[in-house]
Amino acid sequence: MKPLFIHYPKCGTCRKAYKWLEENGIEVESRHIVENNPNKEELSEWIDKSGLPISRFFNTSGIIYRENNLKEKVNSASRNELLEILASNGMVVKRPIVVGDDFVLVGFNEKQWSEKLL
């Protein structure tokens, strides 16, 4: 099964990550994060599979994050509340995300991606 590549096409990091995938001959199923935002169930599964804290799934440099003072909420809200926020708008979610059979990568880190995808 091809890994799922969740991205926002106008995001520079996402474009860089996609170029890296192409250069390394890695075929992925591509998904536009705004047009097809992950739902709560998907996000919950990916967070558990990634082994990362839920806070790592927030796009901390995004306008919505700053305008809604989500830093405060991320530190105090319940997991369910945070999943609701993430599922409400793809622009709140850190990207790109790669979902494999037994791993989830959040953000583009060439070393991590090489270890899991090559």
MOPAC internal coordinates of N, CA, C and O (Angstrom, degrees):
PM7 1SCF
backbone

  N    0.0000 0     0.00 0     0.00 0    0    0    0
  C    1.4502 1     0.00 0     0.00 0    1    0    0
  C    1.5347 1   109.45 1     0.00 0    2    1    0
  O    1.2310 1   120.84 1   -43.35 1    3    2    1
  N    1.3166 1   116.00 1   136.65 1    3    2    1
  C    1.4623 1   121.28 1   178.68 1    5    3    2
  C    1.5269 1   109.63 1   -70.94 1    6    5    3
  O    1.2310 1   120.29 1   -38.11 1    7    6    5
  N    1.3350 1   117.05 1   141.89 1    7    6    5
  C    1.4699 1   119.05 1   173.22 1    9    7    6
  C    1.5284 1   109.95 1   -64.18 1   10    9    7
  O    1.2310 1   120.93 1   -28.92 1   11   10    9
  N    1.3158 1   115.84 1   151.08 1   11   10    9
  C    1.4564 1   122.48 1   177.15 1   13   11   10
  C    1.5290 1   107.84 1   -91.65 1   14   13   11
  O    1.2310 1   120.69 1   -54.75 1   15   14   13
  N    1.3343 1   116.28 1   125.25 1   15   14   13
  C    1.4640 1   123.10 1  -179.88 1   17   15   14
  C    1.5182 1   107.36 1  -109.23 1   18   17   15
  O    1.2310 1   120.77 1   -69.99 1   19   18   17
  N    1.3193 1   116.13 1   110.01 1   19   18   17
  C    1.4592 1   121.98 1  -178.02 1   21   19   18
  C    1.5250 1   107.14 1  -102.51 1   22   21   19
  O    1.2310 1   120.83 1   -55.23 1   23   22   21
  N    1.3204 1   116.02 1   124.77 1   23   22   21
  C    1.4675 1   119.70 1  -171.58 1   25   23   22
  C    1.5192 1   111.53 1  -151.57 1   26   25   23
  O    1.2310 1   121.68 1   -10.24 1   27   26   25
  N    1.3255 1   114.38 1   169.76 1   27   26   25
  C    1.4534 1   123.11 1   171.55 1   29   27   26
  C    1.5230 1   105.51 1  -120.04 1   30   29   27
  O    1.2310 1   119.57 1   -65.76 1   31   30   29
  N    1.3385 1   118.43 1   114.24 1   31   30   29
  C    1.4723 1   121.55 1  -171.99 1   33   31   30
  C    1.5316 1   116.00 1   -55.83 1   34   33   31
  O    1.2310 1   119.73 1   153.60 1   35   34   33
  N    1.3271 1   118.12 1   -26.40 1   35   34   33
  C    1.4635 1   119.84 1  -179.03 1   37   35   34
  C    1.5293 1   112.37 1   -86.37 1   38   37   35
  O    1.2310 1   120.35 1   175.10 1   39   38   37
  N    1.3206 1   116.94 1    -4.90 1   39   38   37
  C    1.4647 1   122.24 1  -178.97 1   41   39   38
  C    1.5292 1   109.47 1   -79.61 1   42   41   39
  O    1.2310 1   120.41 1   -55.27 1   43   42   41
  N    1.3291 1   116.83 1   124.73 1   43   42   41
  C    1.4597 1   121.30 1  -179.02 1   45   43   42
  C    1.5182 1   112.91 1   -61.45 1   46   45   43
  O    1.2310 1   120.21 1   139.60 1   47   46   45
  N    1.3118 1   117.21 1   -40.40 1   47   46   45
  C    1.4633 1   120.99 1   178.97 1   49   47   46
  C    1.5259 1   110.34 1   -65.61 1   50   49   47
  O    1.2310 1   120.45 1   140.75 1   51   50   49
  N    1.3094 1   116.74 1   -39.25 1   51   50   49
  C    1.4719 1   120.57 1   178.33 1   53   51   50
  C    1.5282 1   110.68 1   -64.23 1   54   53   51
  O    1.2310 1   120.41 1   138.93 1   55   54   53
  N    1.3265 1   116.82 1   -41.07 1   55   54   53
  C    1.4697 1   120.42 1   178.46 1   57   55   54
  C    1.5279 1   110.52 1   -64.71 1   58   57   55
  O    1.2310 1   120.50 1   138.33 1   59   58   57
  N    1.3238 1   116.65 1   -41.67 1   59   58   57
  C    1.4596 1   121.70 1   177.78 1   61   59   58
  C    1.5345 1   110.16 1   -62.39 1   62   61   59
  O    1.2310 1   120.37 1   137.34 1   63   62   61
  N    1.3208 1   116.90 1   -42.66 1   63   62   61
  C    1.4637 1   122.04 1   179.61 1   65   63   62
  C    1.5259 1   110.67 1   -64.72 1   66   65   63
  O    1.2310 1   120.48 1   137.70 1   67   66   65
  N    1.3309 1   116.69 1   -42.30 1   67   66   65
  C    1.4631 1   120.13 1  -179.63 1   69   67   66
  C    1.5326 1   110.60 1   -65.56 1   70   69   67
  O    1.2310 1   121.01 1   141.02 1   71   70   69
  N    1.3182 1   115.67 1   -38.98 1   71   70   69
  C    1.4663 1   119.82 1   177.36 1   73   71   70
  C    1.5284 1   109.68 1   -62.22 1   74   73   71
  O    1.2310 1   120.31 1   138.35 1   75   74   73
  N    1.3278 1   117.01 1   -41.65 1   75   74   73
  C    1.4619 1   121.70 1   178.34 1   77   75   74
  C    1.5259 1   110.05 1   -61.38 1   78   77   75
  O    1.2310 1   120.18 1   136.80 1   79   78   77
  N    1.3274 1   117.26 1   -43.20 1   79   78   77
  C    1.4650 1   121.07 1   178.07 1   81   79   78
  C    1.5257 1   110.53 1   -59.53 1   82   81   79
  O    1.2310 1   120.69 1   133.28 1   83   82   81
  N    1.3340 1   116.28 1   -46.72 1   83   82   81
  C    1.4611 1   120.89 1   179.69 1   85   83   82
  C    1.5216 1   111.58 1   -61.97 1   86   85   83
  O    1.2310 1   120.59 1   134.39 1   87   86   85
  N    1.3393 1   116.49 1   -45.61 1   87   86   85
  C    1.4670 1   120.99 1  -179.04 1   89   87   86
  C    1.5238 1   112.21 1   -62.44 1   90   89   87
  O    1.2310 1   120.50 1   153.06 1   91   90   89
  N    1.3138 1   116.65 1   -26.94 1   91   90   89
  C    1.4594 1   121.34 1  -179.36 1   93   91   90
  C    1.5312 1   112.73 1   -99.58 1   94   93   91
  O    1.2310 1   120.64 1  -171.04 1   95   94   93
  N    1.3240 1   116.37 1     8.96 1   95   94   93
  C    1.4557 1   121.31 1   175.28 1   97   95   94
  C    1.5184 1   114.35 1    64.75 1   98   97   95
  O    1.2310 1   120.40 1  -149.18 1   99   98   97
  N    1.3161 1   116.84 1    30.82 1   99   98   97
  C    1.4657 1   121.22 1  -178.82 1  101   99   98
  C    1.5202 1   108.83 1   -97.95 1  102  101   99
  O    1.2310 1   121.05 1   -63.86 1  103  102  101
  N    1.3278 1   115.59 1   116.14 1  103  102  101
  C    1.4570 1   120.80 1   177.70 1  105  103  102
  C    1.5180 1   109.05 1   -84.97 1  106  105  103
  O    1.2310 1   121.18 1   -44.27 1  107  106  105
  N    1.3142 1   115.36 1   135.73 1  107  106  105
  C    1.4574 1   121.20 1  -179.93 1  109  107  106
  C    1.5222 1   109.84 1  -133.42 1  110  109  107
  O    1.2310 1   121.56 1   -20.38 1  111  110  109
  N    1.3055 1   114.62 1   159.62 1  111  110  109
  C    1.4608 1   120.94 1   168.84 1  113  111  110
  C    1.5217 1   104.98 1   -92.00 1  114  113  111
  O    1.2310 1   120.40 1   -58.40 1  115  114  113
  N    1.3168 1   116.83 1   121.60 1  115  114  113
  C    1.4531 1   121.70 1  -173.60 1  117  115  114
  C    1.5262 1   111.07 1   -95.20 1  118  117  115
  O    1.2310 1   120.80 1   -39.79 1  119  118  117
  N    1.3370 1   116.07 1   140.21 1  119  118  117
  C    1.4692 1   121.08 1  -179.73 1  121  119  118
  C    1.5244 1   109.63 1  -140.73 1  122  121  119
  O    1.2310 1   121.01 1   -55.45 1  123  122  121
  N    1.3139 1   115.68 1   124.55 1  123  122  121
  C    1.4655 1   123.98 1   179.50 1  125  123  122
  C    1.5325 1   107.96 1   -76.58 1  126  125  123
  O    1.2310 1   120.06 1   -61.62 1  127  126  125
  N    1.3155 1   117.49 1   118.38 1  127  126  125
  C    1.4632 1   121.80 1  -171.54 1  129  127  126
  C    1.5312 1   113.90 1   -68.13 1  130  129  127
  O    1.2310 1   119.68 1   154.96 1  131  130  129
  N    1.3112 1   118.22 1   -25.04 1  131  130  129
  C    1.4612 1   119.91 1   179.20 1  133  131  130
  C    1.5298 1   110.65 1   -85.51 1  134  133  131
  O    1.2310 1   120.54 1   136.72 1  135  134  133
  N    1.3187 1   116.58 1   -43.28 1  135  134  133
  C    1.4594 1   120.38 1   180.00 1  137  135  134
  C    1.5293 1   112.08 1   -70.79 1  138  137  135
  O    1.2310 1   120.39 1   152.02 1  139  138  137
  N    1.3332 1   116.85 1   -27.98 1  139  138  137
  C    1.4614 1   121.65 1  -178.05 1  141  139  138
  C    1.5254 1   108.31 1  -139.78 1  142  141  139
  O    1.2310 1   121.47 1  -109.17 1  143  142  141
  N    1.3344 1   114.79 1    70.83 1  143  142  141
  C    1.4562 1   121.06 1  -176.95 1  145  143  142
  C    1.5283 1   111.02 1   -64.85 1  146  145  143
  O    1.2310 1   120.04 1   -40.88 1  147  146  145
  N    1.3152 1   117.53 1   139.12 1  147  146  145
  C    1.4660 1   119.60 1   176.24 1  149  147  146
  C    1.5291 1   110.97 1   -59.71 1  150  149  147
  O    1.2310 1   120.85 1   -36.73 1  151  150  149
  N    1.3226 1   115.97 1   143.27 1  151  150  149
  C    1.4651 1   119.93 1   177.31 1  153  151  150
  C    1.5311 1   109.97 1   -90.99 1  154  153  151
  O    1.2310 1   120.84 1    -5.74 1  155  154  153
  N    1.3220 1   115.99 1   174.26 1  155  154  153
  C    1.4708 1   121.01 1  -176.06 1  157  155  154
  C    1.5236 1   112.40 1   -58.04 1  158  157  155
  O    1.2310 1   120.54 1   138.31 1  159  158  157
  N    1.3268 1   116.57 1   -41.69 1  159  158  157
  C    1.4605 1   120.48 1  -177.40 1  161  159  158
  C    1.5329 1   110.79 1   -64.93 1  162  161  159
  O    1.2310 1   121.05 1   134.83 1  163  162  161
  N    1.3310 1   115.59 1   -45.17 1  163  162  161
  C    1.4694 1   119.38 1   178.08 1  165  163  162
  C    1.5283 1   110.53 1   -60.80 1  166  165  163
  O    1.2310 1   120.94 1   131.06 1  167  166  165
  N    1.3099 1   115.80 1   -48.94 1  167  166  165
  C    1.4613 1   120.56 1  -178.25 1  169  167  166
  C    1.5256 1   111.48 1   -59.54 1  170  169  167
  O    1.2310 1   120.78 1   136.08 1  171  170  169
  N    1.3230 1   116.11 1   -43.92 1  171  170  169
  C    1.4629 1   120.08 1   179.85 1  173  171  170
  C    1.5287 1   111.01 1   -60.89 1  174  173  171
  O    1.2310 1   121.06 1   136.01 1  175  174  173
  N    1.3291 1   115.58 1   -43.99 1  175  174  173
  C    1.4671 1   120.79 1   178.73 1  177  175  174
  C    1.5320 1   110.64 1   -63.20 1  178  177  175
  O    1.2310 1   120.34 1   135.27 1  179  178  177
  N    1.3313 1   116.96 1   -44.73 1  179  178  177
  C    1.4626 1   121.13 1  -178.13 1  181  179  178
  C    1.5289 1   111.65 1   -65.97 1  182  181  179
  O    1.2310 1   120.59 1   139.96 1  183  182  181
  N    1.3200 1   116.48 1   -40.04 1  183  182  181
  C    1.4648 1   120.42 1   179.42 1  185  183  182
  C    1.5284 1   109.16 1   -62.24 1  186  185  183
  O    1.2310 1   120.83 1   133.46 1  187  186  185
  N    1.3292 1   116.02 1   -46.54 1  187  186  185
  C    1.4713 1   119.65 1   179.04 1  189  187  186
  C    1.5271 1   111.02 1   -62.12 1  190  189  187
  O    1.2310 1   120.54 1   136.04 1  191  190  189
  N    1.3239 1   116.57 1   -43.96 1  191  190  189
  C    1.4683 1   121.23 1  -177.90 1  193  191  190
  C    1.5280 1   111.82 1   -67.30 1  194  193  191
  O    1.2310 1   120.42 1   148.52 1  195  194  193
  N    1.3280 1   116.80 1   -31.48 1  195  194  193
  C    1.4701 1   120.72 1  -177.56 1  197  195  194
  C    1.5305 1   112.25 1   -73.76 1  198  197  195
  O    1.2310 1   120.52 1   151.89 1  199  198  197
  N    1.3196 1   116.61 1   -28.11 1  199  198  197
  C    1.4580 1   120.23 1  -174.59 1  201  199  198
  C    1.5208 1   112.92 1    76.26 1  202  201  199
  O    1.2310 1   120.42 1  -172.70 1  203  202  201
  N    1.3189 1   116.80 1     7.30 1  203  202  201
  C    1.4672 1   121.99 1  -178.57 1  205  203  202
  C    1.5264 1   110.34 1   -96.44 1  206  205  203
  O    1.2310 1   120.18 1   -24.38 1  207  206  205
  N    1.3258 1   117.25 1   155.62 1  207  206  205
  C    1.4696 1   119.04 1   173.55 1  209  207  206
  C    1.5322 1   109.68 1   -68.50 1  210  209  207
  O    1.2310 1   120.71 1   -27.26 1  211  210  209
  N    1.3096 1   116.25 1   152.74 1  211  210  209
  C    1.4701 1   121.04 1  -178.08 1  213  211  210
  C    1.5296 1   111.23 1   -58.10 1  214  213  211
  O    1.2310 1   120.20 1   150.38 1  215  214  213
  N    1.3202 1   117.23 1   -29.62 1  215  214  213
  C    1.4768 1   120.50 1  -179.51 1  217  215  214
  C    1.5202 1   112.54 1   -59.30 1  218  217  215
  O    1.2310 1   119.97 1   152.47 1  219  218  217
  N    1.3300 1   117.65 1   -27.53 1  219  218  217
  C    1.4734 1   121.24 1  -179.68 1  221  219  218
  C    1.5279 1   112.37 1   -71.32 1  222  221  219
  O    1.2310 1   119.90 1   168.46 1  223  222  221
  N    1.3167 1   117.79 1   -11.54 1  223  222  221
  C    1.4552 1   121.70 1  -179.73 1  225  223  222
  C    1.5296 1   112.48 1   -91.22 1  226  225  223
  O    1.2310 1   120.31 1   179.96 1  227  226  225
  N    1.3225 1   117.00 1    -0.04 1  227  226  225
  C    1.4642 1   120.69 1   178.84 1  229  227  226
  C    1.5187 1   110.74 1   -93.80 1  230  229  227
  O    1.2310 1   121.01 1   -42.55 1  231  230  229
  N    1.3366 1   115.67 1   137.45 1  231  230  229
  C    1.4587 1   122.88 1   176.02 1  233  231  230
  C    1.5267 1   107.31 1   -81.16 1  234  233  231
  O    1.2310 1   121.29 1   -92.47 1  235  234  233
  N    1.3216 1   115.14 1    87.53 1  235  234  233
  C    1.4698 1   120.54 1  -173.83 1  237  235  234
  C    1.5193 1   113.71 1   -69.41 1  238  237  235
  O    1.2310 1   120.08 1   165.31 1  239  238  237
  N    1.3170 1   117.45 1   -14.69 1  239  238  237
  C    1.4694 1   119.21 1   178.62 1  241  239  238
  C    1.5233 1   112.05 1   -96.71 1  242  241  239
  O    1.2310 1   120.38 1  -177.17 1  243  242  241
  N    1.3207 1   116.88 1     2.83 1  243  242  241
  C    1.4625 1   120.80 1  -177.48 1  245  243  242
  C    1.5200 1   113.26 1   -80.77 1  246  245  243
  O    1.2310 1   121.17 1   -25.15 1  247  246  245
  N    1.3218 1   115.37 1   154.85 1  247  246  245
  C    1.4638 1   122.21 1  -179.68 1  249  247  246
  C    1.5236 1   110.83 1   -62.54 1  250  249  247
  O    1.2310 1   120.19 1   135.98 1  251  250  249
  N    1.3321 1   117.24 1   -44.02 1  251  250  249
  C    1.4652 1   121.35 1  -177.76 1  253  251  250
  C    1.5276 1   110.12 1   -61.52 1  254  253  251
  O    1.2310 1   120.42 1   139.00 1  255  254  253
  N    1.3210 1   116.81 1   -41.00 1  255  254  253
  C    1.4615 1   121.88 1   179.16 1  257  255  254
  C    1.5262 1   110.39 1   -58.90 1  258  257  255
  O    1.2310 1   121.24 1   133.36 1  259  258  257
  N    1.3151 1   115.23 1   -46.64 1  259  258  257
  C    1.4697 1   119.89 1  -178.64 1  261  259  258
  C    1.5294 1   111.91 1   -71.89 1  262  261  259
  O    1.2310 1   120.15 1   134.26 1  263  262  261
  N    1.3299 1   117.32 1   -45.74 1  263  262  261
  C    1.4629 1   121.06 1  -176.93 1  265  263  262
  C    1.5246 1   112.51 1   -62.69 1  266  265  263
  O    1.2310 1   120.54 1   146.44 1  267  266  265
  N    1.3248 1   116.57 1   -33.56 1  267  266  265
  C    1.4616 1   120.77 1  -177.77 1  269  267  266
  C    1.5248 1   113.17 1   -97.78 1  270  269  267
  O    1.2310 1   121.28 1  -169.36 1  271  270  269
  N    1.3282 1   115.15 1    10.64 1  271  270  269
  C    1.4628 1   121.16 1   178.68 1  273  271  270
  C    1.5309 1   111.44 1    47.88 1  274  273  271
  O    1.2310 1   121.25 1  -131.78 1  275  274  273
  N    1.3207 1   115.21 1    48.22 1  275  274  273
  C    1.4617 1   120.03 1  -175.84 1  277  275  274
  C    1.5243 1   112.77 1   -69.98 1  278  277  275
  O    1.2310 1   120.01 1   161.54 1  279  278  277
  N    1.3118 1   117.59 1   -18.46 1  279  278  277
  C    1.4685 1   119.67 1   177.70 1  281  279  278
  C    1.5262 1   110.04 1   -56.31 1  282  281  279
  O    1.2310 1   120.80 1   136.58 1  283  282  281
  N    1.3254 1   116.07 1   -43.42 1  283  282  281
  C    1.4732 1   121.24 1   178.32 1  285  283  282
  C    1.5277 1   110.47 1   -62.07 1  286  285  283
  O    1.2310 1   120.91 1   133.42 1  287  286  285
  N    1.3328 1   115.87 1   -46.58 1  287  286  285
  C    1.4641 1   120.56 1  -177.13 1  289  287  286
  C    1.5228 1   111.77 1   -65.66 1  290  289  287
  O    1.2310 1   120.34 1   139.71 1  291  290  289
  N    1.3264 1   116.96 1   -40.29 1  291  290  289
  C    1.4677 1   120.76 1  -178.67 1  293  291  290
  C    1.5213 1   110.29 1   -60.20 1  294  293  291
  O    1.2310 1   120.41 1   147.58 1  295  294  293
  N    1.3192 1   116.82 1   -32.42 1  295  294  293
  C    1.4567 1   120.78 1  -178.77 1  297  295  294
  C    1.5244 1   113.81 1   -82.92 1  298  297  295
  O    1.2310 1   120.20 1   163.85 1  299  298  297
  N    1.3391 1   117.23 1   -16.15 1  299  298  297
  C    1.4643 1   118.22 1  -173.81 1  301  299  298
  C    1.5359 1   115.03 1  -125.96 1  302  301  299
  O    1.2310 1   119.63 1   158.69 1  303  302  301
  N    1.3085 1   118.32 1   -21.31 1  303  302  301
  C    1.4684 1   120.85 1  -174.74 1  305  303  302
  C    1.5297 1   111.93 1   -77.24 1  306  305  303
  O    1.2310 1   121.01 1   -20.04 1  307  306  305
  N    1.3153 1   115.67 1   159.96 1  307  306  305
  C    1.4626 1   120.99 1   177.78 1  309  307  306
  C    1.5314 1   109.54 1   -74.18 1  310  309  307
  O    1.2310 1   121.07 1   -16.94 1  311  310  309
  N    1.3185 1   115.56 1   163.06 1  311  310  309
  C    1.4684 1   120.70 1   177.44 1  313  311  310
  C    1.5231 1   110.36 1   -56.13 1  314  313  311
  O    1.2310 1   120.29 1   136.42 1  315  314  313
  N    1.3206 1   117.05 1   -43.58 1  315  314  313
  C    1.4566 1   120.62 1  -178.60 1  317  315  314
  C    1.5318 1   111.43 1   -62.66 1  318  317  315
  O    1.2310 1   120.52 1   137.90 1  319  318  317
  N    1.3298 1   116.61 1   -42.10 1  319  318  317
  C    1.4698 1   120.21 1   177.83 1  321  319  318
  C    1.5260 1   110.73 1   -63.17 1  322  321  319
  O    1.2310 1   120.69 1   138.35 1  323  322  321
  N    1.3200 1   116.28 1   -41.65 1  323  322  321
  C    1.4681 1   120.04 1   179.76 1  325  323  322
  C    1.5267 1   111.06 1   -66.52 1  326  325  323
  O    1.2310 1   120.26 1   141.44 1  327  326  325
  N    1.3218 1   117.12 1   -38.56 1  327  326  325
  C    1.4700 1   120.15 1   176.23 1  329  327  326
  C    1.5245 1   110.46 1   -62.94 1  330  329  327
  O    1.2310 1   120.07 1   140.46 1  331  330  329
  N    1.3298 1   117.47 1   -39.54 1  331  330  329
  C    1.4694 1   121.81 1   176.97 1  333  331  330
  C    1.5281 1   110.50 1   -59.57 1  334  333  331
  O    1.2310 1   120.70 1   135.46 1  335  334  333
  N    1.3256 1   116.27 1   -44.54 1  335  334  333
  C    1.4684 1   120.74 1  -179.52 1  337  335  334
  C    1.5331 1   109.85 1   -63.66 1  338  337  335
  O    1.2310 1   120.35 1   132.47 1  339  338  337
  N    1.3251 1   116.93 1   -47.53 1  339  338  337
  C    1.4661 1   120.62 1  -179.44 1  341  339  338
  C    1.5255 1   111.41 1   -61.64 1  342  341  339
  O    1.2310 1   120.32 1   140.03 1  343  342  341
  N    1.3167 1   117.00 1   -39.97 1  343  342  341
  C    1.4643 1   121.19 1  -177.47 1  345  343  342
  C    1.5247 1   112.50 1   -76.12 1  346  345  343
  O    1.2310 1   120.21 1   167.62 1  347  346  345
  N    1.3284 1   117.21 1   -12.38 1  347  346  345
  C    1.4622 1   120.36 1  -175.72 1  349  347  346
  C    1.5283 1   113.63 1   -78.69 1  350  349  347
  O    1.2310 1   120.14 1   155.28 1  351  350  349
  N    1.3466 1   117.35 1   -24.72 1  351  350  349
  C    1.4599 1   119.60 1  -175.04 1  353  351  350
  C    1.5339 1   109.31 1  -161.17 1  354  353  351
  O    1.2310 1   120.71 1   -57.76 1  355  354  353
  N    1.3144 1   116.25 1   122.24 1  355  354  353
  C    1.4570 1   121.15 1  -179.41 1  357  355  354
  C    1.5130 1   114.48 1   -58.86 1  358  357  355
  O    1.2310 1   120.28 1   155.64 1  359  358  357
  N    1.3257 1   117.06 1   -24.36 1  359  358  357
  C    1.4595 1   120.07 1  -178.97 1  361  359  358
  C    1.5330 1   112.10 1   -73.29 1  362  361  359
  O    1.2310 1   120.26 1   167.73 1  363  362  361
  N    1.3154 1   117.11 1   -12.27 1  363  362  361
  C    1.4653 1   121.06 1   177.97 1  365  363  362
  C    1.5305 1   110.50 1   -83.70 1  366  365  363
  O    1.2310 1   120.67 1   159.51 1  367  366  365
  N    1.3320 1   116.32 1   -20.49 1  367  366  365
  C    1.4603 1   122.07 1  -174.13 1  369  367  366
  C    1.5313 1   111.33 1   -87.07 1  370  369  367
  O    1.2310 1   121.00 1   -46.16 1  371  370  369
  N    1.3264 1   115.70 1   133.84 1  371  370  369
  C    1.4781 1   121.42 1   175.50 1  373  371  370
  C    1.5209 1   108.73 1   -62.86 1  374  373  371
  O    1.2310 1   120.66 1   -38.25 1  375  374  373
  N    1.2915 1   116.35 1   141.75 1  375  374  373
  C    1.4597 1   121.01 1  -178.47 1  377  375  374
  C    1.5150 1   109.83 1  -145.19 1  378  377  375
  O    1.2310 1   119.82 1   -17.75 1  379  378  377
  N    1.2863 1   117.95 1   162.25 1  379  378  377
  C    1.4616 1   127.83 1    -3.73 1  381  379  378
  C    1.5317 1   111.41 1   -74.23 1  382  381  379
  O    1.2310 1   121.78 1   -16.81 1  383  382  381
  N    1.3164 1   114.19 1   163.19 1  383  382  381
  C    1.4568 1   122.22 1   174.50 1  385  383  382
  C    1.5180 1   106.89 1  -124.49 1  386  385  383
  O    1.2310 1   120.66 1   -43.75 1  387  386  385
  N    1.3194 1   116.34 1   136.25 1  387  386  385
  C    1.4632 1   121.07 1   172.54 1  389  387  386
  C    1.5244 1   107.08 1  -118.69 1  390  389  387
  O    1.2310 1   121.50 1   -54.31 1  391  390  389
  N    1.3325 1   114.74 1   125.69 1  391  390  389
  C    1.4591 1   120.51 1   179.43 1  393  391  390
  C    1.5190 1   108.36 1  -112.47 1  394  393  391
  O    1.2310 1   121.14 1   -63.92 1  395  394  393
  N    1.3201 1   115.42 1   116.08 1  395  394  393
  C    1.4570 1   122.03 1   175.85 1  397  395  394
  C    1.5192 1   109.91 1  -106.21 1  398  397  395
  O    1.2310 1   120.60 1     3.23 1  399  398  397
  N    1.3214 1   116.45 1  -176.77 1  399  398  397
  C    1.4564 1   120.31 1   179.69 1  401  399  398
  C    1.5242 1   112.43 1   -60.64 1  402  401  399
  O    1.2310 1   120.44 1   140.22 1  403  402  401
  N    1.3178 1   116.77 1   -39.78 1  403  402  401
  C    1.4614 1   119.79 1  -174.97 1  405  403  402
  C    1.5273 1   113.44 1  -130.81 1  406  405  403
  O    1.2310 1   120.25 1  -157.50 1  407  406  405
  N    1.3208 1   117.13 1    22.50 1  407  406  405
  C    1.4684 1   120.66 1   179.01 1  409  407  406
  C    1.5205 1   110.87 1  -156.21 1  410  409  407
  O    1.2310 1   121.55 1   -20.13 1  411  410  409
  N    1.3354 1   114.64 1   159.87 1  411  410  409
  C    1.4632 1   122.52 1   172.99 1  413  411  410
  C    1.5208 1   106.66 1  -138.21 1  414  413  411
  O    1.2310 1   120.93 1   -51.72 1  415  414  413
  N    1.3321 1   115.82 1   128.28 1  415  414  413
  C    1.4598 1   122.10 1   177.25 1  417  415  414
  C    1.5234 1   108.63 1  -110.13 1  418  417  415
  O    1.2310 1   120.36 1   -47.47 1  419  418  417
  N    1.3238 1   116.92 1   132.53 1  419  418  417
  C    1.4603 1   121.87 1  -178.24 1  421  419  418
  C    1.5232 1   108.16 1  -120.11 1  422  421  419
  O    1.2310 1   121.03 1   -55.80 1  423  422  421
  N    1.3299 1   115.63 1   124.20 1  423  422  421
  C    1.4557 1   120.09 1  -175.18 1  425  423  422
  C    1.5224 1   108.82 1    79.90 1  426  425  423
  O    1.2310 1   120.66 1   -15.05 1  427  426  425
  N    1.3215 1   116.34 1   164.95 1  427  426  425
  C    1.4624 1   119.88 1  -178.38 1  429  427  426
  C    1.5139 1   109.96 1  -101.14 1  430  429  427
  O    1.2310 1   121.51 1   -66.48 1  431  430  429
  N    1.3355 1   114.71 1   113.52 1  431  430  429
  C    1.4562 1   122.81 1   174.70 1  433  431  430
  C    1.5219 1   105.34 1  -129.77 1  434  433  431
  O    1.2310 1   120.85 1   -73.38 1  435  434  433
  N    1.3291 1   115.97 1   106.62 1  435  434  433
  C    1.4628 1   120.97 1  -172.36 1  437  435  434
  C    1.5287 1   112.44 1   -55.47 1  438  437  435
  O    1.2310 1   120.09 1   140.56 1  439  438  437
  N    1.3114 1   117.43 1   -39.44 1  439  438  437
  C    1.4734 1   120.89 1  -179.70 1  441  439  438
  C    1.5322 1   110.42 1   -63.67 1  442  441  439
  O    1.2310 1   120.48 1   131.15 1  443  442  441
  N    1.3211 1   116.68 1   -48.85 1  443  442  441
  C    1.4656 1   120.63 1   178.93 1  445  443  442
  C    1.5214 1   111.46 1   -62.57 1  446  445  443
  O    1.2310 1   120.94 1   137.15 1  447  446  445
  N    1.3134 1   115.80 1   -42.85 1  447  446  445
  C    1.4559 1   119.65 1  -179.25 1  449  447  446
  C    1.5192 1   110.63 1   -64.10 1  450  449  447
  O    1.2310 1   120.06 1   139.25 1  451  450  449
  N    1.3356 1   117.50 1   -40.75 1  451  450  449
  C    1.4559 1   121.67 1   178.28 1  453  451  450
  C    1.5248 1   110.74 1   -60.24 1  454  453  451
  O    1.2310 1   120.70 1   136.10 1  455  454  453
  N    1.3402 1   116.27 1   -43.90 1  455  454  453
  C    1.4668 1   120.81 1  -179.06 1  457  455  454
  C    1.5229 1   112.00 1   -62.41 1  458  457  455
  O    1.2310 1   120.01 1   142.48 1  459  458  457
  N    1.3190 1   117.59 1   -37.52 1  459  458  457
  C    1.4688 1   120.70 1  -175.37 1  461  459  458
  C    1.5195 1   114.61 1   -92.15 1  462  461  459
  O    1.2310 1   120.33 1   151.43 1  463  462  461
  N    1.3392 1   116.97 1   -28.57 1  463  462  461
  C    1.4599 1   119.59 1  -170.51 1  465  463  462
  C    1.5274 1   114.23 1  -108.16 1  466  465  463
  O    1.2310 1   119.72 1   161.32 1  467  466  465
  N    1.3207 1   118.15 1   -18.68 1  467  466  465
  C    1.4757 1   119.13 1  -177.78 1  469  467  466
  C    1.5294 1   111.26 1  -101.15 1  470  469  467
  O    1.2310 1   120.10 1   180.00 1  471  470  469

